[in-house]
Amino acid sequence: MAHATAAVIATDDRRRRGDLDETIDALADQLAGTDDDTERAVLTERLVLAALPLADSVALRYHGRGIETEDLVQVARTALVKAVRRYRPGAGAGFAAYACPTISGEVKRWFRDQGWAVRPPRRIQELRAGLVVEEERLRHALRREPLDQEMAHVLAVTAAEVAEARACSAGYHASSLDALTAAGTSLADHVLVEPGHAGAYEVRDALRRSIACLSERQRLVLHLRFVEELTQGEIGERIGVSQMQVSRILRAILDRLRADLRDDDLAADESAA
């Protein structure tokens, strides 16, 4: 029964797609056959609106690859307008056959030019694109995850270059230093800076004075987390609160300490001036 239902759905989808292709092909033919500017404008708008599902379907193929879906749809629809203006009936198998590669190409160029928070060299970008395609093909052929050496052989590059192409995927996203980790601290708390000895003493003294101003429970939570290195759940059990409350307490403490250190730096700068 399930197979029969799926077959009916697939048949309906194909029928709808065929009807859509016929509609947009007819509009494209009408557009090509008129020289009246007013009629051309009307037909162009009708063709673009009729073909929007086609553009959106191409955009959604790239969903989840690091760029917002709204941006992908916007790029695809802009490419659709270009395809409408450039298409000439009789040049291929129909408007959809012409427009899909045009739209897909524009979306891929958008990924190449705009999709990187930190842009790697073009050679690595192109290698990464090939890696994604060939890795999926080998995964199905081998029925396991392909090794870097196997990917290197297929792509005619070295294993080191394959590893570099994999690593460059991180360039699509930039993580905020203020983003909280599972421990309730921020990424900035784990960035190590090598100050001079005098600067380290000043920071330690300012931190000591700031901690002394915390409540007894706040100092206990701070000690349990960063001295005894307990998890938030373990701290919650120790002091009788939930893990979420411990997270909020830690966040408040760290915000307070940062603010105190920042104020101390400002006061030092003003005295130096």
VOSE-37875 format. One record per residue: residue in one letter; x, y, z of N, C-alpha, C in turn. Coordinates in steps of 0.02 Angstrom, whole numbers, padded with zeros to 5 digits, always signed. Example, Ala and Ser with C-alpha at 12.3 -4.5 7.8 and 13.67 -1.06 7.14 Angstrom:
BEGIN
A+00660-00284+00390+00615-00225+00390+00660-00165+00390;S+00642-00112+00354+00684-00053+00357+00645+00002+00394;
***
This chain:
BEGIN
M+00041-00060+00000+00000+00000+00000+00043+00063+00000;A+00096+00061+00042+00141+00119+00047+00176+00131-00019;H+00197+00076-00052+00231+00083-00117+00184+00112-00169;A+00121+00090-00167+00072+00116-00215+00060+00190-00205;T+00056+00210-00141+00046+00281-00125+00105+00323-00149;A+00165+00298-00136+00226+00334-00158+00228+00340-00234;A+00206+00287-00268+00206+00289-00341+00157+00341-00367;V+00099+00345-00334+00048+00394-00354+00075+00465-00344;I+00107+00476-00286+00135+00542-00271+00188+00560-00322;A+00232+00512-00338+00285+00526-00387+00256+00542-00455;T+00202+00505-00473+00170+00518-00538+00139+00588-00539;D+00107+00607-00484+00078+00674-00480+00132+00728-00485;D+00188+00716-00451+00243+00764-00454+00268+00773-00526;R+00276+00717-00561+00299+00720-00631+00249+00756-00675;R+00184+00743-00662+00133+00776-00701+00134+00851-00690;R+00140+00870-00626+00143+00942-00611+00204+00975-00642;R+00260+00940-00639+00322+00967-00668+00313+00973-00744;G+00281+00923-00775+00270+00927-00847+00224+00985-00865;D+00171+00995-00825+00126+01051-00837+00162+01118-00830;L+00207+01122-00779+00245+01183-00769+00291+01197-00828;D+00325+01144-00851+00370+01152-00909+00332+01176-00970;E+00273+01148-00981+00234+01168-01039+00212+01241-01034;T+00193+01261-00973+00170+01330-00962+00226+01379-00976;I+00285+01367-00947+00339+01415-00955+00368+01414-01026;D+00366+01355-01058+00389+01352-01128+00342+01393-01173;A+00276+01387-01160+00228+01425-01199+00238+01500-01189;L+00249+01521-01127+00260+01592-01113+00325+01616-01146;A+00377+01573-01143+00441+01592-01174+00433+01600-01250;D+00394+01557-01280+00382+01563-01352+00344+01628-01369;Q+00294+01644-01328+00257+01706-01339+00302+01766-01331;L+00345+01763-01280+00391+01819-01268+00438+01830-01327;A+00463+01775-01354+00509+01780-01410+00475+01804-01474;G+00409+01794-01477+00374+01811-01539+00343+01880-01541;T+00354+01920-01490+00324+01987-01490+00378+02041-01490;D+00363+02096-01523+00408+02154-01524+00378+02213-01485;D+00317+02204-01460+00284+02257-01423+00313+02261-01352;D+00339+02319-01334+00373+02327-01269+00326+02314-01211;T+00265+02339-01216+00217+02329-01161+00201+02255-01152;E+00189+02221-01208+00173+02150-01205+00234+02110-01180;R+00293+02130-01201+00354+02096-01177+00361+02101-01102;A+00347+02161-01075+00352+02171-01002+00303+02126-00965;V+00241+02122-00991+00190+02081-00960+00209+02007-00963;L+00231+01984-01021+00250+01914-01030+00312+01896-00989;T+00359+01943-00984+00419+01930-00943+00399+01920-00871;E+00355+01963-00845+00333+01955-00776+00297+01889-00765;R+00253+01872-00812+00215+01809-00806+00262+01748-00808;L+00312+01751-00852+00360+01695-00857+00401+01688-00794;V+00425+01745-00767+00465+01742-00706+00423+01714-00649;L+00362+01738-00640+00319+01713-00586+00303+01639-00595;A+00291+01618-00657+00275+01548-00669+00335+01503-00654;A+00395+01528-00665+00456+01488-00657+00488+01494-00588;L+00457+01533-00543+00486+01540-00475+00495+01472-00440;P+00447+01426-00444+00458+01360-00412+00520+01325-00438;L+00535+01334-00502+00595+01305-00532+00658+01334-00500;A+00660+01401-00494+00718+01434-00463+00726+01414-00390;D+00670+01412-00354+00673+01395-00283+00697+01323-00273;S+00676+01278-00317+00698+01208-00310+00772+01201-00320;V+00800+01240-00366+00873+01239-00377+00908+01267-00315;A+00882+01321-00287+00913+01351-00228+00913+01302-00169;L+00859+01265-00160+00853+01220-00103+00900+01160-00107;R+00927+01147-00167+00977+01093-00172+01038+01109-00131;Y+01050+01173-00119+01111+01194-00083+01096+01213-00011;H+01037+01196+00013+01018+01211+00082+01064+01174+00131;G+01082+01207+00185+01122+01175+00238+01196+01173+00224;R+01220+01213+00176+01291+01213+00160+01327+01276+00184;G+01295+01313+00230+01330+01369+00260+01305+01438+00241;I+01256+01442+00195+01228+01506+00175+01153+01505+00189;E+01127+01561+00214+01056+01565+00230+01013+01548+00169;T+00958+01511+00181+00914+01491+00127+00885+01551+00091;E+00869+01605+00129+00840+01665+00097+00889+01695+00047;D+00953+01693+00063+01003+01720+00016+01008+01676-00046;L+01005+01611-00037+01008+01565-00094+00949+01576-00141;V+00890+01583-00111+00829+01593-00152+00834+01659-00190;Q+00860+01711-00156+00866+01776-00190+00913+01773-00249;V+00970+01739-00240+01018+01731-00295+00988+01691-00352;A+00952+01637-00335+00921+01594-00386+00868+01633-00426;R+00829+01673-00391+00776+01710-00426+00806+01765-00470;T+00860+01796-00447+00893+01846-00489+00921+01813-00552;A+00949+01752-00543+00975+01715-00601+00919+01696-00648;L+00860+01681-00621+00802+01664-00662+00784+01723-00708;V+00784+01783-00681+00769+01842-00722+00819+01848-00779;K+00883+01836-00765+00934+01838-00817+00920+01785-00871;A+00901+01725-00848+00887+01670-00894+00828+01688-00940;V+00777+01719-00912+00719+01740-00952+00740+01788-01006;R+00783+01835-00990+00805+01885-01038+00850+01857-01093;R+00887+01804-01076+00936+01778-01124+00909+01719-01166;Y+00856+01687-01143+00832+01626-01175+00804+01640-01245;R+00821+01595-01291+00793+01598-01358+00764+01529-01375;P+00699+01525-01389+00668+01460-01405+00703+01426-01463;G+00706+01360-01459+00737+01320-01511+00811+01308-01500;A+00840+01341-01448+00912+01333-01435+00927+01271-01395;G+00874+01238-01368+00886+01179-01327+00822+01141-01316;A+00819+01103-01261+00762+01059-01247+00704+01096-01214;G+00709+01160-01205+00656+01198-01173+00684+01247-01122;F+00641+01289-01096+00663+01341-01050+00693+01312-00986;A+00660+01262-00957+00685+01233-00895+00755+01203-00904;A+00765+01169-00960+00831+01139-00974+00885+01192-00981;Y+00865+01251-01004+00913+01307-01010+00922+01343-00943;A+00867+01353-00908+00870+01395-00847+00904+01360-00789;C+00893+01295-00781+00921+01260-00722+00997+01265-00717;P+01035+01250-00771+01108+01259-00766+01128+01332-00755;T+01090+01378-00785+01105+01449-00776+01098+01469-00703;I+01042+01449-00672+01029+01465-00602+01079+01431-00557;S+01091+01367-00569+01139+01329-00528+01208+01360-00531;G+01228+01382-00591+01294+01414-00598+01300+01478-00558;E+01246+01518-00557+01247+01580-00518+01251+01565-00444;V+01215+01514-00421+01217+01496-00350+01287+01472-00331;K+01317+01432-00373+01385+01408-00360+01435+01465-00358;R+01427+01514-00403+01472+01572-00401+01463+01613-00337;W+01400+01615-00314+01387+01651-00251+01423+01617-00193;F+01420+01551-00192+01457+01513-00141+01531+01529-00145;R+01557+01529-00206+01629+01539-00216+01651+01608-00193;D+01610+01659-00209+01631+01728-00198+01608+01757-00131;Q+01551+01733-00106+01522+01764-00047+01515+01717+00013;G+01526+01653+00002+01509+01604+00054+01563+01591+00105;W+01617+01627+00102+01673+01612+00147+01681+01668+00199;A+01682+01649+00263+01701+01697+00314+01775+01712+00310;V+01815+01659+00297+01886+01666+00283+01898+01630+00217;R+01915+01667+00165+01918+01638+00098+01985+01604+00085;P+01985+01538+00071+02047+01503+00053+02065+01518-00019;P+02125+01497-00041+02144+01507-00111+02096+01472-00158;R+02089+01499-00219+02043+01471-00268+02057+01397-00280;R+02121+01378-00282+02138+01308-00295+02107+01262-00242;I+02109+01283-00179+02081+01243-00125+02005+01242-00128;Q+01975+01299-00147+01902+01301-00155+01879+01250-00207;E+01914+01250-00264+01895+01205-00318+01907+01132-00299;L+01961+01120-00263+01975+01052-00240+01922+01029-00191;R+01900+01073-00147+01848+01055-00099+01783+01037-00135;A+01765+01076-00186+01704+01061-00224+01708+00992-00256;G+01766+00975-00285+01774+00909-00315+01774+00854-00262;L+01803+00870-00205+01806+00822-00150+01736+00803-00126;V+01692+00852-00120+01624+00837-00097+01589+00789-00144;V+01596+00801-00209+01562+00759-00259+01592+00689-00260;E+01658+00684-00264+01690+00618-00270+01685+00578-00206;E+01686+00613-00149+01681+00577-00085+01613+00544-00079;E+01560+00578-00100+01493+00549-00098+01489+00489-00145;R+01519+00495-00205+01518+00440-00253+01555+00379-00226;L+01614+00390-00197+01652+00334-00169+01618+00304-00108;R+01585+00345-00069+01550+00320-00010+01497+00268-00030;H+01462+00282-00085+01412+00234-00109+01445+00173-00140;A+01500+00184-00177+01533+00129-00211+01567+00082-00161;L+01600+00109-00110+01638+00069-00062+01596+00047-00002;R+01539+00081+00008+01496+00067+00066+01532+00079+00132;R+01574+00128+00132+01610+00151+00192+01638+00219+00177;E+01666+00251+00229+01697+00316+00219+01764+00308+00183;P+01774+00341+00127+01838+00334+00091+01896+00366+00130;L+01954+00336+00123+02014+00362+00156+02042+00422+00117;D+02081+00463+00151+02111+00521+00117+02156+00498+00059;Q+02191+00442+00069+02234+00417+00015+02193+00398-00046;E+02134+00368-00035+02091+00350-00091+02064+00412-00126;M+02045+00462-00088+02020+00524-00117+02076+00558-00156;A+02137+00556-00128+02193+00588-00163+02206+00555-00230;H+02200+00488-00233+02210+00452-00296+02158+00471-00348;V+02095+00476-00327+02040+00493-00373+02048+00564-00399;L+02068+00610-00355+02072+00681-00374+02141+00700-00402;A+02187+00652-00403+02255+00664-00429+02290+00719-00390;V+02285+00716-00324+02320+00763-00281+02351+00723-00224;T+02384+00757-00178+02414+00722-00121+02364+00717-00064;A+02378+00671-00018+02335+00664+00041+02335+00727+00083;A+02392+00761+00084+02396+00824+00122+02349+00877+00092;E+02345+00878+00026+02300+00926-00006+02227+00909+00008;V+02210+00845+00011+02143+00824+00029+02126+00847+00100;A+02173+00838+00146+02162+00860+00215+02153+00936+00218;E+02192+00972+00178+02186+01045+00176+02118+01066+00150;A+02094+01031+00099+02028+01047+00071+01973+01034+00122;R+01980+00980+00160+01931+00966+00213+01932+01021+00265;A+01991+01041+00285+01998+01091+00338+01970+01158+00317;C+01973+01174+00252+01950+01240+00230+01875+01248+00237;S+01838+01193+00248+01766+01198+00257+01749+01241+00317;A+01794+01244+00366+01782+01286+00425+01780+01360+00407;G+01806+01377+00349+01806+01447+00328+01737+01474+00311;Y+01687+01429+00306+01620+01453+00292+01588+01488+00352;H+01610+01469+00411+01578+01495+00471+01629+01529+00516;A+01608+01585+00546+01650+01618+00596+01614+01614+00663;S+01647+01590+00714+01617+01583+00780+01633+01645+00822;S+01582+01670+00856+01592+01728+00898+01633+01710+00960;L+01679+01753+00979+01717+01741+01040+01674+01746+01102;D+01615+01776+01096+01569+01781+01153+01522+01721+01157;A+01526+01675+01109+01482+01616+01110+01499+01573+01171;L+01447+01551+01207+01457+01512+01267+01472+01439+01251;T+01518+01410+01288+01533+01339+01281+01488+01300+01329;A+01494+01233+01326+01453+01191+01371+01469+01204+01444;A+01529+01229+01457+01550+01242+01526+01524+01308+01552;G+01489+01347+01510+01463+01411+01532+01512+01468+01523;T+01570+01454+01496+01619+01506+01481+01616+01523+01407;S+01649+01576+01388+01650+01596+01318+01714+01573+01285;L+01714+01573+01218+01775+01555+01182+01832+01602+01199;A+01814+01665+01211+01866+01715+01227+01903+01696+01291;D+01868+01661+01337+01901+01641+01400+01956+01590+01389;H+01955+01558+01329+02005+01506+01316+02058+01529+01266;V+02056+01592+01246+02107+01619+01203+02166+01641+01246;L+02222+01610+01235+02280+01624+01276+02320+01682+01248;V+02336+01729+01290+02378+01786+01271+02439+01784+01315;E+02495+01800+01287+02558+01800+01324+02578+01871+01343;P+02550+01897+01398+02569+01965+01418+02637+01963+01453;G+02665+02020+01464+02726+02024+01503+02712+02008+01576;H+02765+01997+01615+02757+01979+01686+02720+02033+01724;A+02736+02095+01711+02704+02150+01748+02630+02152+01733;G+02612+02143+01670+02542+02142+01651+02505+02085+01684;A+02537+02026+01689+02505+01969+01720+02492+01982+01794;Y+02539+02014+01828+02529+02030+01898+02472+02079+01907;E+02466+02128+01862+02413+02177+01867+02345+02145+01857;V+02341+02101+01807+02278+02066+01795+02259+02022+01854;R+02308+01986+01881+02295+01941+01938+02271+01981+01998;D+02301+02038+02010+02281+02079+02068+02210+02107+02058;A+02196+02130+01996+02129+02157+01982+02077+02101+01988;L+02094+02041+01966+02048+01985+01970+02036+01965+02042;R+02089+01965+02083+02082+01948+02154+02035+01997+02189;R+02043+02061+02175+02000+02112+02206+01928+02104+02183;S+01919+02087+02120+01851+02079+02094+01817+02018+02124;I+01854+01962+02131+01826+01902+02160+01807+01913+02233;A+01846+01954+02269+01832+01968+02339+01765+02004+02347;C+01741+02037+02295+01678+02073+02298+01618+02028+02282;L+01630+01966+02261+01575+01921+02245+01542+01895+02309;S+01481+01870+02302+01448+01840+02360+01481+01773+02377;E+01465+01747+02435+01495+01684+02456+01477+01628+02409;R+01413+01626+02388+01393+01572+02342+01427+01579+02274;Q+01434+01641+02250+01468+01651+02187+01540+01628+02190;R+01574+01643+02246+01644+01621+02253+01648+01545+02256;L+01598+01514+02289+01597+01441+02293+01588+01410+02223;V+01541+01436+02184+01529+01411+02116+01592+01419+02074;L+01624+01477+02080+01685+01490+02042+01739+01440+02061;H+01746+01425+02125+01796+01377+02149+01781+01307+02123;L+01717+01287+02128+01699+01219+02107+01710+01210+02032;R+01697+01263+01993+01703+01256+01920+01775+01259+01897;F+01814+01307+01921+01880+01319+01891+01938+01293+01933;V+01925+01274+01995+01978+01243+02036+01967+01168+02041;E+01907+01148+02063+01892+01076+02066+01870+01048+01999;E+01855+01093+01951+01837+01073+01883+01776+01026+01880;L+01725+01042+01920+01663+01004+01918+01621+01028+01859;T+01577+00984+01835+01531+01005+01783+01475+01047+01813;Q+01437+01079+01770+01381+01120+01794+01330+01076+01831;G+01318+01015+01806+01272+00970+01840+01296+00951+01909;E+01361+00937+01915+01390+00918+01980+01387+00977+02029;I+01400+01037+02003+01396+01096+02046+01324+01106+02070;G+01275+01095+02024+01205+01102+02044+01186+01055+02099;E+01210+00992+02095+01196+00944+02149+01229+00965+02214;R+01288+00995+02210+01325+01015+02270+01290+01072+02306;I+01263+01121+02268+01234+01180+02301+01158+01179+02300;G+01127+01126+02270+01055+01119+02273+01016+01160+02224;V+01043+01169+02163+01006+01205+02111+01012+01166+02046;S+00974+01188+01995+00976+01153+01931+01038+01172+01891;Q+01054+01131+01840+01111+01146+01796+01101+01213+01761;M+01038+01228+01741+01024+01291+01708+01038+01351+01753;Q+01021+01344+01817+01035+01398+01864+01111+01407+01874;V+01147+01351+01875+01220+01356+01881+01248+01393+01820;S+01221+01378+01760+01244+01412+01700+01232+01487+01705;R+01173+01506+01730+01159+01578+01737+01205+01610+01789;I+01218+01575+01844+01263+01602+01896+01333+01613+01867;L+01358+01563+01831+01425+01569+01801+01428+01626+01751;R+01375+01633+01711+01375+01687+01662+01376+01755+01697;A+01336+01762+01750+01335+01825+01788+01403+01840+01819;I+01434+01788+01846+01500+01797+01877+01551+01821+01825;L+01554+01786+01768+01603+01803+01717+01590+01873+01687;D+01526+01890+01679+01510+01958+01655+01534+02010+01705;R+01525+01995+01769+01546+02041+01822+01622+02049+01822;L+01657+01993+01816+01730+01996+01817+01757+02032+01756;R+01728+02019+01698+01750+02054+01637+01740+02129+01645;A+01681+02148+01670+01666+02219+01678+01715+02252+01726;D+01731+02217+01781+01778+02246+01830+01848+02253+01800;L+01870+02203+01762+01935+02207+01731+01938+02262+01678;R+01882+02269+01641+01879+02322+01591+01882+02391+01624;D+01845+02399+01679+01846+02463+01715+01916+02477+01743;D+01949+02423+01765+02017+02431+01793+02065+02454+01738;D+02057+02425+01678+02100+02446+01622+02088+02519+01603;L+02024+02540+01602+02009+02610+01587+02039+02657+01637;A+02034+02637+01702+02062+02680+01755+02138+02684+01748;A+02169+02629+01728+02242+02629+01719+02261+02674+01661;D+02222+02671+01606+02237+02713+01548+02229+02787+01565;E+02177+02803+01605+02166+02874+01622+02221+02900+01667;S+02245+02858+01714+02299+02881+01757+02364+02888+01719;A+02374+02844+01668+02435+02849+01628+02433+02912+01585;A+02373+02931+01563+02367+02992+01522+02378+03054+01565;
***
